[in-house]
Amino acid sequence: MEGQNNYNNYSGDPHGQQPYYQNPQYPPYPNYPNPMMYEDTSPLSVGSYLIMILVSCIPLVNIIMLFVWGFGHSNVNRKNFARAQLIVLLISVVICIIFGASIISSLSSLRF
């Protein structure tokens, strides 16, 4: 066995041991700004809540403003309030459709 080399073909290690795997070294990620750092979490005043409730009473404007407040870049408390209002609005529309359909079906069954 004089003519043979004792090197491992894969690692070049003369003892035939497999090298341990190392993760490739990547450059560090750039420092992107964290969006959570800039989130406004200050409490809303009573006047802000009153204005939001009054705007929510105006037809069609309420839906637009609730979507703007709920999914735009605004105060966290305003977002939560708007999203809760949208959920209540959706539930009330579904209940009105169900009751409206049941009233229409009961009135259509009456024979005048």
SELUMLUM-79992 format. One record per atom (N, C-alpha, C): residue number from 1; residue in three letters; chain; atom name; x, y, z. Coordinates in Angstrom, 1 decimal. Layout:
<sites>
<site NUM,'ALA','A','CA',<X,Y,Z>>;
...
</sites>
This chain:
<sites>
<site 1,'MET','A','N',<0.8,-1.2,0.0>>;
<site 1,'MET','A','CA',<0.0,0.0,0.0>>;
<site 1,'MET','A','C',<0.9,1.2,0.0>>;
<site 2,'GLU','A','N',<2.0,1.1,-0.5>>;
<site 2,'GLU','A','CA',<2.9,2.2,-0.5>>;
<site 2,'GLU','A','C',<2.5,3.3,-1.5>>;
<site 3,'GLY','A','N',<1.9,2.9,-2.7>>;
<site 3,'GLY','A','CA',<1.6,3.8,-3.7>>;
<site 3,'GLY','A','C',<0.3,4.6,-3.4>>;
<site 4,'GLN','A','N',<-0.5,4.1,-2.5>>;
<site 4,'GLN','A','CA',<-1.8,4.8,-2.2>>;
<site 4,'GLN','A','C',<-1.6,5.9,-1.2>>;
<site 5,'ASN','A','N',<-2.3,7.0,-1.4>>;
<site 5,'ASN','A','CA',<-2.3,8.0,-0.4>>;
<site 5,'ASN','A','C',<-3.4,7.7,0.6>>;
<site 6,'ASN','A','N',<-3.2,8.2,1.8>>;
<site 6,'ASN','A','CA',<-4.1,7.9,2.9>>;
<site 6,'ASN','A','C',<-5.1,9.1,3.1>>;
<site 7,'TYR','A','N',<-5.3,9.9,2.1>>;
<site 7,'TYR','A','CA',<-6.1,11.1,2.3>>;
<site 7,'TYR','A','C',<-7.6,10.7,1.9>>;
<site 8,'ASN','A','N',<-8.5,11.3,2.6>>;
<site 8,'ASN','A','CA',<-9.9,11.2,2.3>>;
<site 8,'ASN','A','C',<-10.2,12.0,1.1>>;
<site 9,'ASN','A','N',<-10.9,11.5,0.1>>;
<site 9,'ASN','A','CA',<-11.2,12.2,-1.1>>;
<site 9,'ASN','A','C',<-12.0,13.4,-0.9>>;
<site 10,'TYR','A','N',<-12.9,13.4,0.1>>;
<site 10,'TYR','A','CA',<-13.8,14.5,0.3>>;
<site 10,'TYR','A','C',<-13.2,15.7,1.2>>;
<site 11,'SER','A','N',<-12.5,15.3,2.2>>;
<site 11,'SER','A','CA',<-12.0,16.4,3.1>>;
<site 11,'SER','A','C',<-10.5,16.7,3.0>>;
<site 12,'GLY','A','N',<-9.8,15.8,2.4>>;
<site 12,'GLY','A','CA',<-8.3,15.9,2.4>>;
<site 12,'GLY','A','C',<-7.7,15.6,3.8>>;
<site 13,'ASP','A','N',<-8.5,15.0,4.7>>;
<site 13,'ASP','A','CA',<-8.0,14.7,6.0>>;
<site 13,'ASP','A','C',<-7.1,13.5,5.9>>;
<site 14,'PRO','A','N',<-5.9,13.5,6.4>>;
<site 14,'PRO','A','CA',<-5.1,12.2,6.3>>;
<site 14,'PRO','A','C',<-5.5,11.1,7.1>>;
<site 15,'HIS','A','N',<-6.4,11.4,8.1>>;
<site 15,'HIS','A','CA',<-6.9,10.3,9.0>>;
<site 15,'HIS','A','C',<-8.2,9.7,8.6>>;
<site 16,'GLY','A','N',<-8.8,10.2,7.5>>;
<site 16,'GLY','A','CA',<-10.0,9.6,7.0>>;
<site 16,'GLY','A','C',<-11.2,10.1,7.7>>;
<site 17,'GLN','A','N',<-11.1,11.1,8.5>>;
<site 17,'GLN','A','CA',<-12.3,11.6,9.3>>;
<site 17,'GLN','A','C',<-13.1,12.6,8.4>>;
<site 18,'GLN','A','N',<-14.4,12.5,8.6>>;
<site 18,'GLN','A','CA',<-15.3,13.4,7.8>>;
<site 18,'GLN','A','C',<-15.2,14.8,8.5>>;
<site 19,'PRO','A','N',<-15.2,15.9,7.8>>;
<site 19,'PRO','A','CA',<-15.2,17.2,8.5>>;
<site 19,'PRO','A','C',<-16.6,17.5,9.0>>;
<site 20,'TYR','A','N',<-16.7,18.3,10.0>>;
<site 20,'TYR','A','CA',<-18.1,18.7,10.5>>;
<site 20,'TYR','A','C',<-18.6,19.8,9.6>>;
<site 21,'TYR','A','N',<-19.9,19.8,9.5>>;
<site 21,'TYR','A','CA',<-20.5,20.8,8.6>>;
<site 21,'TYR','A','C',<-20.6,22.2,9.2>>;
<site 22,'GLN','A','N',<-20.2,23.2,8.5>>;
<site 22,'GLN','A','CA',<-20.3,24.5,9.0>>;
<site 22,'GLN','A','C',<-21.3,25.3,8.1>>;
<site 23,'ASN','A','N',<-22.1,26.1,8.7>>;
<site 23,'ASN','A','CA',<-23.1,26.9,8.0>>;
<site 23,'ASN','A','C',<-22.3,27.9,7.2>>;
<site 24,'PRO','A','N',<-22.7,28.2,6.0>>;
<site 24,'PRO','A','CA',<-22.0,29.2,5.2>>;
<site 24,'PRO','A','C',<-22.1,30.6,5.9>>;
<site 25,'GLN','A','N',<-21.0,31.4,5.8>>;
<site 25,'GLN','A','CA',<-21.0,32.7,6.4>>;
<site 25,'GLN','A','C',<-21.6,33.7,5.5>>;
<site 26,'TYR','A','N',<-22.7,34.3,5.9>>;
<site 26,'TYR','A','CA',<-23.4,35.4,5.1>>;
<site 26,'TYR','A','C',<-23.0,36.7,5.8>>;
<site 27,'PRO','A','N',<-23.1,37.7,5.0>>;
<site 27,'PRO','A','CA',<-22.8,39.1,5.6>>;
<site 27,'PRO','A','C',<-24.0,39.4,6.5>>;
<site 28,'PRO','A','N',<-23.8,40.2,7.5>>;
<site 28,'PRO','A','CA',<-24.9,40.6,8.4>>;
<site 28,'PRO','A','C',<-26.0,41.3,7.6>>;
<site 29,'TYR','A','N',<-27.3,41.1,8.1>>;
<site 29,'TYR','A','CA',<-28.4,41.8,7.5>>;
<site 29,'TYR','A','C',<-28.3,43.3,7.7>>;
<site 30,'PRO','A','N',<-28.7,44.1,6.8>>;
<site 30,'PRO','A','CA',<-28.7,45.5,7.0>>;
<site 30,'PRO','A','C',<-29.7,45.9,8.1>>;
<site 31,'ASN','A','N',<-29.4,47.0,8.7>>;
<site 31,'ASN','A','CA',<-30.3,47.5,9.8>>;
<site 31,'ASN','A','C',<-31.5,48.2,9.2>>;
<site 32,'TYR','A','N',<-32.6,47.4,9.0>>;
<site 32,'TYR','A','CA',<-33.8,47.9,8.5>>;
<site 32,'TYR','A','C',<-34.6,48.4,9.8>>;
<site 33,'PRO','A','N',<-35.3,49.5,9.6>>;
<site 33,'PRO','A','CA',<-36.1,50.0,10.8>>;
<site 33,'PRO','A','C',<-37.2,49.0,11.2>>;
<site 34,'ASN','A','N',<-37.3,48.8,12.4>>;
<site 34,'ASN','A','CA',<-38.4,47.9,12.9>>;
<site 34,'ASN','A','C',<-39.7,48.7,12.9>>;
<site 35,'PRO','A','N',<-40.7,48.2,12.2>>;
<site 35,'PRO','A','CA',<-42.0,49.0,12.2>>;
<site 35,'PRO','A','C',<-42.7,49.1,13.5>>;
<site 36,'MET','A','N',<-42.4,48.2,14.4>>;
<site 36,'MET','A','CA',<-43.0,48.2,15.8>>;
<site 36,'MET','A','C',<-42.4,49.3,16.6>>;
<site 37,'MET','A','N',<-41.2,49.8,16.2>>;
<site 37,'MET','A','CA',<-40.5,50.9,17.0>>;
<site 37,'MET','A','C',<-41.3,52.2,16.8>>;
<site 38,'TYR','A','N',<-41.9,52.4,15.7>>;
<site 38,'TYR','A','CA',<-42.6,53.7,15.4>>;
<site 38,'TYR','A','C',<-44.1,53.6,15.6>>;
<site 39,'GLU','A','N',<-44.6,52.6,16.2>>;
<site 39,'GLU','A','CA',<-46.0,52.5,16.4>>;
<site 39,'GLU','A','C',<-46.4,53.4,17.6>>;
<site 40,'ASP','A','N',<-47.5,54.2,17.3>>;
<site 40,'ASP','A','CA',<-48.0,55.1,18.3>>;
<site 40,'ASP','A','C',<-48.9,54.4,19.3>>;
<site 41,'THR','A','N',<-48.5,54.3,20.5>>;
<site 41,'THR','A','CA',<-49.3,53.6,21.5>>;
<site 41,'THR','A','C',<-49.8,54.5,22.6>>;
<site 42,'SER','A','N',<-49.8,55.8,22.3>>;
<site 42,'SER','A','CA',<-50.3,56.7,23.3>>;
<site 42,'SER','A','C',<-51.8,56.6,23.4>>;
<site 43,'PRO','A','N',<-52.3,56.8,24.6>>;
<site 43,'PRO','A','CA',<-53.8,56.7,24.8>>;
<site 43,'PRO','A','C',<-54.5,57.8,24.1>>;
<site 44,'LEU','A','N',<-55.7,57.5,23.6>>;
<site 44,'LEU','A','CA',<-56.5,58.5,23.0>>;
<site 44,'LEU','A','C',<-57.3,59.3,24.0>>;
<site 45,'SER','A','N',<-57.6,60.5,23.7>>;
<site 45,'SER','A','CA',<-58.4,61.3,24.6>>;
<site 45,'SER','A','C',<-59.9,61.0,24.4>>;
<site 46,'VAL','A','N',<-60.7,61.5,25.4>>;
<site 46,'VAL','A','CA',<-62.1,61.3,25.3>>;
<site 46,'VAL','A','C',<-62.6,62.1,24.0>>;
<site 47,'GLY','A','N',<-62.1,63.2,23.7>>;
<site 47,'GLY','A','CA',<-62.5,63.9,22.5>>;
<site 47,'GLY','A','C',<-62.2,63.2,21.2>>;
<site 48,'SER','A','N',<-61.1,62.4,21.2>>;
<site 48,'SER','A','CA',<-60.8,61.6,20.0>>;
<site 48,'SER','A','C',<-61.9,60.5,19.8>>;
<site 49,'TYR','A','N',<-62.2,59.9,21.0>>;
<site 49,'TYR','A','CA',<-63.2,58.8,20.9>>;
<site 49,'TYR','A','C',<-64.6,59.4,20.5>>;
<site 50,'LEU','A','N',<-64.9,60.6,21.0>>;
<site 50,'LEU','A','CA',<-66.2,61.2,20.6>>;
<site 50,'LEU','A','C',<-66.2,61.5,19.1>>;
<site 51,'ILE','A','N',<-65.1,62.1,18.6>>;
<site 51,'ILE','A','CA',<-65.1,62.4,17.2>>;
<site 51,'ILE','A','C',<-65.2,61.1,16.3>>;
<site 52,'MET','A','N',<-64.5,60.0,16.8>>;
<site 52,'MET','A','CA',<-64.6,58.8,16.0>>;
<site 52,'MET','A','C',<-66.0,58.2,16.1>>;
<site 53,'ILE','A','N',<-66.7,58.3,17.2>>;
<site 53,'ILE','A','CA',<-68.1,57.9,17.3>>;
<site 53,'ILE','A','C',<-69.0,58.7,16.4>>;
<site 54,'LEU','A','N',<-68.8,60.0,16.4>>;
<site 54,'LEU','A','CA',<-69.7,60.9,15.6>>;
<site 54,'LEU','A','C',<-69.4,60.6,14.1>>;
<site 55,'VAL','A','N',<-68.2,60.4,13.7>>;
<site 55,'VAL','A','CA',<-67.9,60.1,12.3>>;
<site 55,'VAL','A','C',<-68.5,58.8,12.0>>;
<site 56,'SER','A','N',<-68.5,57.8,12.9>>;
<site 56,'SER','A','CA',<-69.1,56.5,12.7>>;
<site 56,'SER','A','C',<-70.6,56.6,12.5>>;
<site 57,'CYS','A','N',<-71.3,57.7,12.8>>;
<site 57,'CYS','A','CA',<-72.7,57.8,12.7>>;
<site 57,'CYS','A','C',<-73.1,58.3,11.3>>;
<site 58,'ILE','A','N',<-72.2,58.8,10.5>>;
<site 58,'ILE','A','CA',<-72.4,59.3,9.2>>;
<site 58,'ILE','A','C',<-72.4,58.2,8.2>>;
<site 59,'PRO','A','N',<-73.5,57.9,7.4>>;
<site 59,'PRO','A','CA',<-73.5,56.8,6.5>>;
<site 59,'PRO','A','C',<-72.5,57.0,5.4>>;
<site 60,'LEU','A','N',<-71.9,55.9,5.0>>;
<site 60,'LEU','A','CA',<-70.9,55.7,4.0>>;
<site 60,'LEU','A','C',<-69.6,56.3,4.4>>;
<site 61,'VAL','A','N',<-69.6,57.4,5.0>>;
<site 61,'VAL','A','CA',<-68.3,58.0,5.5>>;
<site 61,'VAL','A','C',<-67.8,57.1,6.6>>;
<site 62,'ASN','A','N',<-68.7,56.5,7.4>>;
<site 62,'ASN','A','CA',<-68.2,55.7,8.5>>;
<site 62,'ASN','A','C',<-67.5,54.4,8.0>>;
<site 63,'ILE','A','N',<-67.9,53.8,7.0>>;
<site 63,'ILE','A','CA',<-67.3,52.6,6.5>>;
<site 63,'ILE','A','C',<-65.9,53.0,5.9>>;
<site 64,'ILE','A','N',<-65.8,54.1,5.2>>;
<site 64,'ILE','A','CA',<-64.5,54.5,4.6>>;
<site 64,'ILE','A','C',<-63.5,54.8,5.8>>;
<site 65,'MET','A','N',<-64.0,55.6,6.7>>;
<site 65,'MET','A','CA',<-63.1,56.1,7.8>>;
<site 65,'MET','A','C',<-62.7,54.9,8.7>>;
<site 66,'LEU','A','N',<-63.6,54.0,8.9>>;
<site 66,'LEU','A','CA',<-63.3,52.8,9.8>>;
<site 66,'LEU','A','C',<-62.2,52.0,9.1>>;
<site 67,'PHE','A','N',<-62.3,51.8,7.8>>;
<site 67,'PHE','A','CA',<-61.2,51.1,7.1>>;
<site 67,'PHE','A','C',<-59.9,51.9,7.1>>;
<site 68,'VAL','A','N',<-60.0,53.2,6.9>>;
<site 68,'VAL','A','CA',<-58.7,54.0,7.0>>;
<site 68,'VAL','A','C',<-58.1,53.9,8.4>>;
<site 69,'TRP','A','N',<-58.9,54.1,9.4>>;
<site 69,'TRP','A','CA',<-58.4,54.0,10.8>>;
<site 69,'TRP','A','C',<-57.9,52.6,11.1>>;
<site 70,'GLY','A','N',<-58.7,51.6,10.7>>;
<site 70,'GLY','A','CA',<-58.4,50.2,11.1>>;
<site 70,'GLY','A','C',<-57.2,49.6,10.4>>;
<site 71,'PHE','A','N',<-56.9,50.0,9.2>>;
<site 71,'PHE','A','CA',<-55.8,49.4,8.5>>;
<site 71,'PHE','A','C',<-54.8,50.4,8.0>>;
<site 72,'GLY','A','N',<-54.8,51.6,8.4>>;
<site 72,'GLY','A','CA',<-53.8,52.6,8.0>>;
<site 72,'GLY','A','C',<-52.8,52.7,9.1>>;
<site 73,'HIS','A','N',<-51.9,53.6,8.9>>;
<site 73,'HIS','A','CA',<-50.8,53.9,9.9>>;
<site 73,'HIS','A','C',<-51.3,54.9,10.9>>;
<site 74,'SER','A','N',<-52.0,54.5,11.9>>;
<site 74,'SER','A','CA',<-52.5,55.4,13.0>>;
<site 74,'SER','A','C',<-52.2,54.8,14.3>>;
<site 75,'ASN','A','N',<-52.8,55.4,15.3>>;
<site 75,'ASN','A','CA',<-52.6,55.0,16.7>>;
<site 75,'ASN','A','C',<-53.2,53.6,16.9>>;
<site 76,'VAL','A','N',<-52.5,52.8,17.7>>;
<site 76,'VAL','A','CA',<-52.9,51.4,18.0>>;
<site 76,'VAL','A','C',<-54.3,51.3,18.6>>;
<site 77,'ASN','A','N',<-54.6,52.2,19.5>>;
<site 77,'ASN','A','CA',<-56.0,52.3,20.1>>;
<site 77,'ASN','A','C',<-57.0,52.6,19.1>>;
<site 78,'ARG','A','N',<-56.7,53.5,18.1>>;
<site 78,'ARG','A','CA',<-57.7,53.9,17.1>>;
<site 78,'ARG','A','C',<-57.9,52.7,16.1>>;
<site 79,'LYS','A','N',<-56.8,52.0,15.8>>;
<site 79,'LYS','A','CA',<-56.9,50.8,15.0>>;
<site 79,'LYS','A','C',<-57.8,49.7,15.6>>;
<site 80,'ASN','A','N',<-57.6,49.5,16.9>>;
<site 80,'ASN','A','CA',<-58.4,48.5,17.6>>;
<site 80,'ASN','A','C',<-59.9,48.9,17.7>>;
<site 81,'PHE','A','N',<-60.1,50.2,18.0>>;
<site 81,'PHE','A','CA',<-61.5,50.6,18.0>>;
<site 81,'PHE','A','C',<-62.2,50.5,16.7>>;
<site 82,'ALA','A','N',<-61.5,50.9,15.6>>;
<site 82,'ALA','A','CA',<-62.1,50.8,14.2>>;
<site 82,'ALA','A','C',<-62.3,49.4,13.8>>;
<site 83,'ARG','A','N',<-61.4,48.5,14.1>>;
<site 83,'ARG','A','CA',<-61.6,47.1,13.8>>;
<site 83,'ARG','A','C',<-62.7,46.5,14.5>>;
<site 84,'ALA','A','N',<-62.9,46.9,15.8>>;
<site 84,'ALA','A','CA',<-64.0,46.4,16.6>>;
<site 84,'ALA','A','C',<-65.3,46.9,16.0>>;
<site 85,'GLN','A','N',<-65.4,48.2,15.6>>;
<site 85,'GLN','A','CA',<-66.6,48.8,15.0>>;
<site 85,'GLN','A','C',<-66.9,48.1,13.7>>;
<site 86,'LEU','A','N',<-65.9,47.7,12.9>>;
<site 86,'LEU','A','CA',<-66.1,47.0,11.7>>;
<site 86,'LEU','A','C',<-66.7,45.6,11.9>>;
<site 87,'ILE','A','N',<-66.2,45.0,13.0>>;
<site 87,'ILE','A','CA',<-66.8,43.6,13.3>>;
<site 87,'ILE','A','C',<-68.2,43.7,13.7>>;
<site 88,'VAL','A','N',<-68.5,44.7,14.6>>;
<site 88,'VAL','A','CA',<-69.9,44.9,15.1>>;
<site 88,'VAL','A','C',<-70.8,45.3,13.9>>;
<site 89,'LEU','A','N',<-70.3,46.1,12.9>>;
<site 89,'LEU','A','CA',<-71.1,46.5,11.7>>;
<site 89,'LEU','A','C',<-71.4,45.3,10.9>>;
<site 90,'LEU','A','N',<-70.4,44.4,10.7>>;
<site 90,'LEU','A','CA',<-70.6,43.2,9.9>>;
<site 90,'LEU','A','C',<-71.6,42.3,10.6>>;
<site 91,'ILE','A','N',<-71.5,42.1,11.9>>;
<site 91,'ILE','A','CA',<-72.4,41.2,12.6>>;
<site 91,'ILE','A','C',<-73.8,41.8,12.5>>;
<site 92,'SER','A','N',<-74.0,43.1,12.6>>;
<site 92,'SER','A','CA',<-75.3,43.7,12.6>>;
<site 92,'SER','A','C',<-75.9,43.6,11.2>>;
<site 93,'VAL','A','N',<-75.1,43.7,10.1>>;
<site 93,'VAL','A','CA',<-75.6,43.5,8.8>>;
<site 93,'VAL','A','C',<-76.1,42.1,8.5>>;
<site 94,'VAL','A','N',<-75.3,41.1,9.0>>;
<site 94,'VAL','A','CA',<-75.7,39.7,8.9>>;
<site 94,'VAL','A','C',<-77.0,39.4,9.6>>;
<site 95,'ILE','A','N',<-77.2,40.0,10.9>>;
<site 95,'ILE','A','CA',<-78.4,39.8,11.6>>;
<site 95,'ILE','A','C',<-79.6,40.5,10.9>>;
<site 96,'CYS','A','N',<-79.4,41.6,10.4>>;
<site 96,'CYS','A','CA',<-80.5,42.3,9.6>>;
<site 96,'CYS','A','C',<-80.9,41.5,8.4>>;
<site 97,'ILE','A','N',<-79.9,40.9,7.7>>;
<site 97,'ILE','A','CA',<-80.3,40.1,6.5>>;
<site 97,'ILE','A','C',<-81.0,38.9,6.9>>;
<site 98,'ILE','A','N',<-80.7,38.3,8.0>>;
<site 98,'ILE','A','CA',<-81.4,37.1,8.5>>;
<site 98,'ILE','A','C',<-82.8,37.4,8.9>>;
<site 99,'PHE','A','N',<-82.9,38.5,9.7>>;
<site 99,'PHE','A','CA',<-84.3,38.9,10.2>>;
<site 99,'PHE','A','C',<-85.1,39.4,9.0>>;
<site 100,'GLY','A','N',<-84.5,40.1,8.1>>;
<site 100,'GLY','A','CA',<-85.2,40.6,6.9>>;
<site 100,'GLY','A','C',<-85.8,39.5,6.1>>;
<site 101,'ALA','A','N',<-84.9,38.5,5.9>>;
<site 101,'ALA','A','CA',<-85.3,37.3,5.1>>;
<site 101,'ALA','A','C',<-86.5,36.6,5.7>>;
<site 102,'SER','A','N',<-86.4,36.4,7.1>>;
<site 102,'SER','A','CA',<-87.4,35.7,7.8>>;
<site 102,'SER','A','C',<-88.7,36.5,7.8>>;
<site 103,'ILE','A','N',<-88.7,37.8,7.9>>;
<site 103,'ILE','A','CA',<-89.9,38.6,7.9>>;
<site 103,'ILE','A','C',<-90.5,38.6,6.5>>;
<site 104,'ILE','A','N',<-89.7,38.7,5.4>>;
<site 104,'ILE','A','CA',<-90.2,38.7,4.1>>;
<site 104,'ILE','A','C',<-90.8,37.3,3.8>>;
<site 105,'SER','A','N',<-90.2,36.2,4.2>>;
<site 105,'SER','A','CA',<-90.8,34.9,4.0>>;
<site 105,'SER','A','C',<-92.1,34.7,4.7>>;
<site 106,'SER','A','N',<-92.2,35.2,6.0>>;
<site 106,'SER','A','CA',<-93.4,35.1,6.7>>;
<site 106,'SER','A','C',<-94.5,35.9,6.1>>;
<site 107,'LEU','A','N',<-94.2,37.1,5.6>>;
<site 107,'LEU','A','CA',<-95.2,38.0,5.0>>;
<site 107,'LEU','A','C',<-95.7,37.4,3.6>>;
<site 108,'SER','A','N',<-94.7,36.8,2.9>>;
<site 108,'SER','A','CA',<-95.1,36.2,1.6>>;
<site 108,'SER','A','C',<-96.0,35.0,1.8>>;
<site 109,'SER','A','N',<-95.9,34.3,2.9>>;
<site 109,'SER','A','CA',<-96.8,33.2,3.2>>;
<site 109,'SER','A','C',<-98.2,33.6,3.5>>;
<site 110,'LEU','A','N',<-98.4,34.8,3.9>>;
<site 110,'LEU','A','CA',<-99.8,35.3,4.2>>;
<site 110,'LEU','A','C',<-100.5,35.6,2.9>>;
<site 111,'ARG','A','N',<-101.8,35.2,2.9>>;
<site 111,'ARG','A','CA',<-102.6,35.5,1.7>>;
<site 111,'ARG','A','C',<-103.5,36.6,2.0>>;
<site 112,'PHE','A','N',<-103.5,37.6,1.3>>;
<site 112,'PHE','A','CA',<-104.4,38.8,1.5>>;
<site 112,'PHE','A','C',<-105.6,38.7,0.6>>;
</sites>
